[in-house]
Amino acid sequence: MKVLFWGTPDFALPTLRALWEEGHEIVGVVTQPDKPAGRGRAMRASPVKREAQSIGARVLQPERPRGVDFLAEIGSLEPQISVVAAYGHILVDDVLSLPPHGSVNVHASLLPELRGAAPVNWAIIRGHQRSGVTVMRMVRELDAGPVLYQIPIDILPGMTAGDLFSITAELGAEALIEALALLEAGALEAHEQDDGRATYAPKLSRDDARLDWNMTAAEIDPWVRGCDPWPAAWSTLDGNTVQLFEPLIEDPDGEPGSQTRGTSPAATPGEILEADPRSGILVATGRGALRLGVVKPAGRARMSAAAWVRGRGVAVGQHFD
């Protein structure tokens, strides 16, 4: 099948590779324009652009994917179908309906749950026990089109957004290839979504990832995992930003600080209760305490919390704000 592919980040790579390996004709790849990145702010191509160039596919990078000229350009490619995987722009009706088989999207949730830009993060943050991928026909409304194919998976204890991202990226490629095979065979049946069951997963910002230590340890734990690796849960210590990873809940039903303070007064949320050169740091929360195994102080690489303690970067009694 002649495919016009749309995608930008790493999530889209397995789907693009699978289309190529299965022998579909990639008539063009639409991705976002190069952007400045890194300390030198040099222009950097998206992962999808780099992959498209490696397979010799034609690359299109419109600032906005619409307008008469753009429609004429993609029309000249004569795609039979558009496949979208985390492209990053909402597509207008004229673009969606241009190929004879329309446009389909690979989405990292079991729609209608978690429509939006960050379904993987929010599945972890909200404590879902199940996730998956959906291939759907695209309509102008956000992630609201008829469902063509779904594959569910379980979310295992301790899983991070990064873990789930990797799994759903590969699963999305599998689902898309199966859906296209069924479509070509005339055996694919679309099912309308139940809008009454829809939930939403808005894009996360760095500000969203700042931890509120007044929350319970059981509430903070999925926030840390759901923001790993991006946007990365963080707090400040003596005015310096520290990103925090690999949480472990201790005594979830206890009062703040009651686990380790003995006869001392109860700690306040955010107070460091332990700074152990072997086991890392333990932090008081609104209820219970949270042990953190990995940190990233400002301007430094990720390191074990134990190494941070050994380097005298943190001590008992200090306070995360």
N, C-alpha and C positions, 0 to 999 in steps of 0.2 A: 504494500500500500504506500502511496506517496504521502509523506507526513511532513507537515510544518510544525517544528518543535519550538516550544516556548519555555524558557526556564532561566534561572540565574544562579542560585547557590548550589552547594554540594548535594543537597537533597535531590536535585534533579538529575544528577550524573548517572546513577544506576539505570534510570528509565531511558535516558538518551543512549547509553551504551547497549541496553537490551534491544532497543529498536534497531540499532545498527547491526548488532550481532544476529538478530532474527531475519535480516535481509530486507527490512522495510527501506524504502528509498527516502532518505532525509533530504527534502528539496530545499530546506532552509532552516536556520536556527535563529530565533529571535531572543535576544537577551538584553539586559540593561546596559547602558553606556559604561565605559571604563570610568573608574572613580579613583580619586587620590587616596592612598592608604599608607600606613606606616609612618615612621618618624620623618622620613624625607618627603612624605606626601607625593610620592611618584604615582603616576597613573597606573592602575592595576585592572586587568581584565577579569571578568567574572569567571568562576570555575567552569561554567557552561561554555563560555566563549573559548576558553583554552581547550576544552574537550572537543568542541566542534571543529576547531582548527586542526586538531590532531587527526580527525577522520576525514578532513577535506570538505566539510560541509560549508555552504555559504552562510555567512553571519550577517544579521541585520541588527542594528542597535539604535532604534528610534528613541528620541527623548520622550515622545508620547506616541503610543501605537494606534494612531487614528489619522483621519484626514484622507482626502482624495488621492494624493500622491502615494501615501503608504498603502492604501487599499490596492492601487494599481500595481505597486511593486510586488506585494504578496500574491495578488491574483495572477501575475505573470508566471509565478512558480507552479501554478496549477496543482495545489495540494488537494488530496482527496479528504484529508482530515487534519485538524489541528489538535496537537497533544500539548497540554499545559501542565507543568509541574513546578510550582513555586516561582512563577515568573516575576511577580511583584507589582503588576499593574492590573486594574480592572479593565477588561476588554469590552468595547462597545458592540452593539448588536450587529452592525455591518461586518465587523471583523469575525465575530463568532459564527455567523451564518455563511461566510464566504465559501468554505469547502463543502462539497456535496454531502459529506457525512457529518458536517458540523464540527463542533469543538468539544473535546472531553478533557477533564481535569483529574489529576491524581492528587488526592487530599489525604493528609495523615490523621484521619479520625474515622470513626464509624458514624457518618452523617445519618441523622441531623444533629448529632452531638458535636459540639466544638467547631462550629463554623468560624472562620476567621484566620488570621495570620499566624497564630502561635498555638495550634492545637496540641503539639507535643509537650510544650512547657506546661500548659494548663491541665493536661491530663495528669501529670505528675503532681502539680501543686494542689489540685482538687482531690487527690487521693483516689482516682479512678482505678479499678482493678482490671479493666479491660480497655484496649485500644484497638487499632487496626488501620486499614487503608480503604479508601473508597474511590472508585472510578465513576465519575458522573458526567452527564451531559451538562454543558455550561449554559447558564442563562445570565442575564444581566445582574440579577439579585445575588448577593454574596453567598456562594456555596449552597445555593438552594435548588439546583437542577436535579432532574430525575437520576436516581441511582442505577448504575449499570452493573457494577460488580463490587463485592466487598470481601476482604479477608480479615477476620478478627484475630487478635493475639492477647495473651494475658500480660499484665504489667506485674513484674515480679518485685518482691520486697527489696528495697534499697536501690532500685533502678533510678538512674538520672535521666534528665532530658536528653543528654548526649547519647546515652545507651538506646533510648527509645527512638531517637532521630535516626540512628544508624540502622536499626531494625526496620523501621517503617520505610526508609528510603529504598532498601532492597526489596521489601515486600511490595512497595508501590510499583516497582518495575515488573515484578511477577504478575501482579494484578492487571496491569495495563496490557501486557502481552497476551494474557488469557482473554481479556475483554476484546481486544482487536481480533483475535482468532474467532471468537464467537460472533463478532459483528460481521466479519467477512463471510461466515457460514450462515448468516441470517438467523442465528440462534440466540441473539442477545435481547433480553426483555428488560425494558426500563420500568422502574418503580418510582412513583412520586414520593417525595419526602413528606413526612408528617411535620408541618411547621410548628404545631403545638408542642412538639418534643424538642425543638431546636434549643441548643445552648450556644454560647459564643466564647471565642478565644481571642481577645484583642491582642494586638502587638504589645510586647513587654518593653518597657524602657529601663534605662539604668536606675532612674528614680524608683520605679516599681520594685526593684530588687533590694532596696535598702531594708534591712531587717528591723522589725519592731520587737524588741526583747520582752515587751509586756505580754506578747502572745505566749501560749504554752509551748513546751518543747515539742509536743505532738503536732502543733500547728506550724512551727518554724521548720521542722525537719523536712516536710515536702517542699517548702519554699526554697530551701537550700538546694535540694536535689533537682527541683524543677527549673532552677536558674543556672544549672551546671551543664555546659560550660558558659552559656551566654543567657542573660546579661551578667551573670555571676552575682550571687548574694553578697552583700557587703555591709560593713559597719565602720565606724570610726573609733580609733583608740588614740587618745591624746592628740586629737585633731588630724590624725593620719588615716587614710582609707586602707582598709584591709578586706580583701575578698576571702570568703569562707566556703569550704567544701567538705564533703565526706562526714556528714553528721551521724551521730549515734545518740539516741535518747537514753537517758538514765533517770530512773525513778520518776516516771511521767506523772504520777499522782501526788508527788511530794510538794511541799511549799517551796518557794524560791530559796535555794541555797541549803535546804535542810539535809541534803545528802552528805555533805562533807564538812560542814562547819562545826560539828560537834556542839559544844555549849555556847559558841559564839552567836551573836545576834544573826537572825536570818539575813541572807544577802538580798540585794536589790536586783531586779532584772537587768541583765547585761554585765553583772559583776563576774570577774574571773575567779572561780573557786579553786581550780587546780591549774598549775603550770608545770607539767611533769616532763622531764627530758626523755621519757620513754613512751608515755601514753598521750602526750599532747595537752590540750587545754579543755577544761570543763567550764561552761558558762551558765550562770543562773538565768532562768526565764520566768515568765509570769507564773508558771507552774511546772515543776520539774527542772531538769538541767539537761544541757546538750553538750556532748563531747564533739569536738571538731578535729578531724584527722589531718586536714590539709588547709593551708592558708596561702594567700598571695599578698604580701605587703606591697604598698605602692612602690612602683619602680623596680620590683624584683620578680623573679620567676616563682611559679608555684613551688612550695616546699612542704614537707611534713610539719605539722604543728609542733612535733617533738623537736625537730631541728630548729624551729623558731625559738623555742624555749631555751635550747642549749646555746643559741646565739644571743640570748638575753634581749630578745625582742619583745617579751611579754612577761608579766609577773602576776602572782596572786594579788588580788585587791584592786588591780586596775579595772577599768570599766569601759565596755563597749557602749557607744551612744548611737 
